[in-house]
């Protein structure tokens, strides 16, 4: 296949690494984002997010002239939609919000020509790829010989640049011809296997993968609450249980955050409430774990106050949704810290991967440990595992909600 020009819409945690990877493979890539600060940063060869190996990849792609960022769609042969798909946090079951996908689709409508490829990578409810096709038709686009497919990203933050290349992918086209055309495109930069299916199956596969993860984490989180009540070290328990050849219990934590696992199960539930009892329960357990963490901290505050008549200062170590990244989306650690702050507690936050936060005072680990009366480890960042810091945390009898001291 002749190398085509590519327009990547959305330059966040998936769009920017994808754009940089493709550009370094020799494609001429236009990155599009609504944030002018992001555009300016990228066009300087710099990055606005923390991700291993991303800075060198972006710098190389921009320096070679293969990648340039814009605030408007550029005429291309391939359009990749990598925008956020959050949910509406209203009463009842959260509903998927595909407004950004709709907006991105409308923005490319006037550029579409024969032979173009349109790829949705954003995690989306079943039927969204078909909706893209209908929006383009409604906008007057001629879809003759235009190929549309869904290809969900399946990467782990912190390893995105590697997994974009090495991981297997699923491509689900609206037609079998579209599937094959877009599989051929991905084979130019993906080393993993690429499996062909239809759009609806590909959409459901992404949701099913993350719901499976959510369910298994819910078991670990529920187990951690049971063990706490019975004065059992859950980390030791899981290590022993996992000695069984067919048991692999995951690690409990502060809850489940991020742009995928904490969100995607609701996309399934919102389309079929009756048949998603287990998926709903998993979501409820993982959200309950966060409330349980807050209650545990407040219980320790009460004990401290009864003993000293002093309202303690609380250090919250970790704000991101998982270790060693700067991503705060749907972060339960952040929710813990902000909830305590809103309820009038004095909070010191430690997050090695960000410099500041609009609501919380950010300190380094040593200062926070020194100033705080109660220390809570919410995210297992590598910095907290360093011998000097870890020894201080052990001596301070820190509340460990993520197994950092085990």
C-alpha positions in Angstrom: 0.0 0.0 0.0 1.3 3.4 -0.9 1.8 5.5 2.2 -1.1 7.9 2.7 -1.5 11.2 4.5 -3.1 10.8 7.9 -5.2 13.1 10.0 -5.4 12.2 13.7 -8.2 14.0 15.5 -7.6 14.3 19.2 -4.0 14.6 20.5 -4.4 13.1 24.0 -3.2 10.0 25.6 -4.0 7.8 22.6 -4.1 10.3 19.7 -0.6 11.8 20.2 1.3 8.5 20.6 -0.5 7.2 17.6 0.2 10.3 15.5 3.9 10.2 16.5 4.2 6.5 15.8 2.7 6.7 12.3 4.7 9.9 11.5 7.9 8.1 12.4 6.9 5.3 10.1 7.1 7.7 7.2 3.5 8.9 6.9 2.7 12.6 6.7 0.5 13.2 9.7 -1.7 16.1 10.7 -2.7 16.1 14.3 -5.8 18.1 15.3 -6.8 19.3 18.7 -9.1 22.0 20.1 -6.5 23.1 22.7 -4.2 25.7 21.2 -1.7 25.2 24.0 -1.5 21.5 23.1 -0.9 22.4 19.5 1.8 24.9 20.3 3.6 22.4 22.6 3.6 19.6 20.0 4.8 21.9 17.2 7.8 22.7 19.4 8.6 18.9 19.5 7.4 18.7 23.2 4.6 16.9 24.9 1.8 17.8 27.3 1.4 14.4 28.9 3.7 12.0 30.7 4.3 8.7 28.8 7.4 6.6 28.5 9.3 7.2 25.2 6.7 9.6 23.9 8.9 12.7 24.1 11.6 11.3 21.9 9.0 10.0 19.4 7.3 13.3 19.1 10.5 15.3 18.9 11.7 13.0 16.1 8.4 13.2 14.2 8.1 17.0 14.4 11.8 17.6 13.6 11.5 15.5 10.4 8.5 17.5 9.3 6.3 14.3 9.3 4.1 15.5 12.1 2.4 18.9 12.6 -0.4 19.9 14.8 -3.4 22.1 13.8 -6.6 23.3 15.3 -8.6 22.3 12.2 -8.9 19.2 10.1 -6.5 18.9 7.2 -7.2 17.2 3.9 -5.9 13.6 4.2 -6.4 10.1 3.0 -6.9 8.5 6.4 -8.9 10.1 9.3 -8.4 8.6 12.7 -10.8 9.7 15.5 -9.1 9.5 18.9 -11.3 11.8 21.0 -12.5 11.3 24.5 -15.8 9.4 25.2 -16.7 10.2 28.8 -20.1 9.6 30.3 -22.9 11.8 31.5 -22.8 11.8 35.3 -26.5 12.2 35.8 -28.8 10.4 38.3 -29.2 6.7 37.7 -27.1 4.8 35.2 -24.3 6.9 33.6 -24.9 7.4 29.9 -22.1 7.4 27.3 -21.3 10.8 25.9 -20.2 10.6 22.2 -20.5 14.3 21.6 -16.8 14.6 20.7 -17.0 11.7 18.3 -20.0 13.4 16.6 -18.2 16.7 16.4 -15.0 15.1 15.0 -17.1 13.3 12.4 -18.8 16.5 11.3 -15.5 18.2 11.0 -14.2 15.7 8.4 -17.4 15.5 6.3 -16.5 18.2 3.8 -13.0 16.6 3.2 -14.1 13.1 2.4 -13.2 11.8 -1.1 -13.1 8.4 -2.9 -10.7 6.0 -1.4 -10.5 7.5 2.1 -10.3 5.5 5.2 -12.2 6.6 8.4 -11.2 4.9 11.6 -12.8 5.3 15.0 -10.4 4.3 17.9 -12.3 6.0 20.7 -14.0 3.6 23.1 -17.6 3.8 22.1 -21.0 2.2 22.7 -22.2 -0.4 20.2 -23.5 1.2 17.1 -21.3 4.3 17.1 -19.4 3.4 13.9 -22.7 3.1 12.1 -23.7 6.4 13.5 -20.5 8.0 12.0 -21.6 6.7 8.6 -25.1 8.2 9.0 -23.7 11.6 10.2 -21.4 11.8 7.1 -24.4 11.0 4.9 -26.5 13.6 6.6 -23.7 16.1 6.1 -23.7 15.4 2.4 -20.5 13.4 2.1 -20.2 11.1 -0.8 -19.3 7.7 0.7 -18.8 5.9 -2.6 -15.5 3.9 -2.1 -15.0 5.3 1.4 -14.1 2.7 4.1 -15.2 3.1 7.7 -14.2 0.8 10.6 -13.7 0.6 14.3 -10.3 -0.3 15.7 -10.2 0.1 19.5 -6.9 0.9 21.2 -5.7 -1.7 23.7 -2.8 -0.1 25.4 -1.5 0.2 29.0 -0.6 3.7 30.1 3.1 3.8 30.8 3.8 1.3 27.9 1.7 2.9 25.1 4.6 3.4 22.6 5.5 -0.3 22.9 2.0 -1.7 22.9 0.8 0.4 20.0 3.2 -1.7 17.9 3.3 -5.1 19.7 -0.3 -5.6 20.8 -2.9 -7.5 18.7 -5.6 -5.4 17.2 -9.2 -5.9 16.2 -10.6 -4.2 13.1 -14.4 -4.2 12.5 -15.5 -2.5 9.3 -19.0 -1.6 8.2 -18.3 -3.9 5.2 -15.9 -6.7 4.7 -14.0 -4.7 2.1 -13.6 -1.8 4.5 -12.3 -4.2 7.2 -9.6 -5.5 4.8 -8.6 -2.1 3.6 -8.1 -0.8 7.1 -6.4 -4.0 8.2 -3.9 -3.3 5.4 -3.3 0.2 6.8 -2.6 -1.0 10.4 -0.2 -3.7 9.1 2.1 -1.0 8.0 2.9 -0.1 11.7 1.5 -2.9 13.9 3.6 -6.0 14.5 0.9 -7.8 16.5 -1.8 -9.9 14.9 -4.8 -8.1 13.4 -8.1 -9.8 13.6 -11.0 -9.1 11.3 -14.6 -8.8 12.4 -17.6 -6.4 12.0 -18.0 -3.0 13.6 -20.5 -4.0 16.3 -18.4 -7.0 17.5 -15.3 -4.8 17.6 -17.1 -2.2 19.7 -18.5 -4.8 22.1 -15.1 -6.5 22.3 -13.5 -3.3 23.7 -16.2 -2.9 26.3 -16.1 -6.6 27.2 -12.4 -6.5 27.8 -12.5 -3.6 30.2 -15.6 -4.9 31.9 -13.8 -8.2 32.5 -11.0 -6.3 34.2 -13.4 -4.3 36.3 -15.1 -7.4 37.5 -11.9 -9.0 38.6 -10.7 -5.9 40.3 -14.0 -5.7 42.1 -13.4 -9.2 43.6 -10.0 -8.0 44.9 -11.4 -4.8 46.3 -14.3 -6.6 48.0 -11.8 -9.1 49.5 -9.7 -6.3 50.9 -12.7 -4.9 52.8 -13.6 -8.3 54.1 -10.0 -8.9 55.2 -9.7 -5.5 56.9 -12.8 -6.4 59.1 -11.3 -9.7 60.1 -7.8 -8.3 60.7 -6.2 -10.3 57.8 -3.4 -8.9 55.6 -5.1 -9.0 52.2 -1.8 -8.7 50.3 -0.4 -11.8 52.1 -3.7 -13.6 51.6 -3.7 -12.9 47.8 -0.1 -14.0 47.5 -0.9 -17.3 49.2 -4.2 -17.8 47.2 -2.4 -17.2 44.0 -0.1 -20.2 44.7 -3.1 -22.2 43.4 -2.3 -23.1 39.8 -5.7 -21.8 38.5 -6.1 -18.8 40.7 -4.9 -15.3 39.8 -6.5 -12.7 42.1 -5.6 -9.1 41.1 -4.4 -6.4 43.5 -6.9 -4.2 45.4 -6.6 -0.4 45.5 -8.3 2.8 46.2 -10.9 2.1 43.5 -10.9 1.9 39.8 -10.2 5.1 37.7 -9.0 6.0 34.3 -10.7 6.6 30.9 -11.5 2.9 30.2 -12.2 0.4 33.0 -14.1 2.9 35.2 -16.2 4.1 32.2 -16.7 1.3 29.6 -18.9 -1.0 31.7 -21.5 1.7 31.9 -21.6 1.7 28.1 -22.8 -1.9 28.2 -25.2 -1.3 31.1 -26.8 1.7 29.5 -27.8 -0.3 26.5 -29.1 -3.4 28.4 -29.9 -2.8 32.0 -31.8 -6.0 32.5 -29.0 -8.4 31.5 -26.0 -6.6 33.1 -26.5 -7.4 36.8 -22.9 -8.7 37.3 -21.3 -5.8 35.4 -23.4 -3.3 37.4 -22.4 -4.9 40.7 -18.7 -4.8 39.8 -19.0 -1.1 39.2 -20.8 -0.6 42.4 -18.2 -2.5 44.4 -15.3 -0.6 43.0 -17.0 2.7 43.7 -17.9 1.5 47.2 -14.2 0.8 47.8 -13.4 4.5 47.3 -16.0 5.5 49.8 -14.7 2.8 52.2 -11.1 4.3 51.9 -12.5 7.7 52.8 -14.3 6.3 55.8 -11.2 4.5 57.0 -9.2 7.7 56.8 -11.9 9.6 58.7 -12.0 6.9 61.3 -8.3 7.3 61.9 -8.7 11.1 62.1 -11.3 10.6 64.8 -9.0 8.3 66.8 -6.2 10.9 66.5 -8.4 13.7 67.7 -9.7 11.7 70.7 -6.1 11.0 71.7 -4.6 14.4 71.1 -7.5 16.9 70.9 -5.8 18.1 67.7 -7.3 18.0 64.2 -4.6 16.1 62.2 -3.1 17.1 58.9 -3.5 14.4 56.3 -1.0 13.5 53.5 -2.5 11.8 50.4 0.2 10.1 48.5 -0.7 9.7 44.8 -3.4 11.4 42.8 -3.3 9.7 39.4 -5.6 6.8 38.5 -2.7 4.3 38.4 1.1 4.2 39.2 3.7 6.3 37.5 1.6 8.4 35.1 0.1 11.9 35.3 -3.4 10.9 34.1 -6.1 12.1 36.6 -9.1 11.1 34.6 -11.7 9.4 36.9 -9.0 9.0 39.5 -10.3 7.5 42.7 -7.2 8.7 44.6 -8.0 12.2 43.5 -11.6 11.7 44.5 -10.4 10.7 48.0 -8.2 13.8 48.4 -10.7 16.2 47.0 -13.6 14.7 49.1 -11.6 15.1 52.3 -10.6 18.6 51.4 -14.2 19.6 50.6 -15.2 18.2 54.0 -12.8 20.6 55.8 -9.8 18.4 56.4 -6.3 19.9 55.9 -4.7 17.9 53.0 -1.2 17.7 51.7 -1.1 15.9 48.3 1.9 14.2 46.8 1.9 13.5 43.1 5.3 13.1 41.5 4.0 13.3 38.0 2.3 16.7 38.1 3.6 20.1 39.2 0.4 21.7 40.5 -3.3 21.2 41.0 -6.2 23.7 41.0 -7.6 22.5 44.4 -4.8 20.7 46.3 -1.4 21.8 47.7 1.2 19.6 46.0 4.3 18.7 48.2 7.2 16.4 47.7 7.2 13.1 49.6 9.6 14.1 52.3 7.9 17.4 53.2 4.4 15.8 53.2 5.6 13.0 55.5 7.3 15.4 57.8 4.3 17.8 58.0 1.4 15.3 58.2 0.0 13.6 61.2 -1.8 10.9 59.1 -0.3 9.5 55.9 -2.4 7.7 53.3 -0.8 5.9 50.4 -3.4 5.9 47.6 -1.3 5.1 44.5 1.7 2.7 44.3 4.1 5.2 42.6 7.7 4.0 42.2 8.8 7.0 44.2 7.1 5.7 47.3 8.9 2.4 47.0 12.3 4.0 47.2 14.1 2.7 50.3 14.5 6.1 52.0 10.8 7.1 51.4 9.5 3.6 52.2 11.3 3.4 55.5 9.8 6.8 56.5 6.3 5.5 55.6 6.7 2.3 57.6 7.9 4.3 60.6 5.0 6.7 60.3 2.5 3.8 60.2 1.1 5.0 57.0 -2.4 3.8 55.9 -1.6 1.7 52.9 -4.5 1.2 50.5 -2.5 0.0 47.5 0.1 -2.5 48.9 3.1 -0.2 48.7 4.5 -1.4 52.0 3.7 -5.1 51.6 
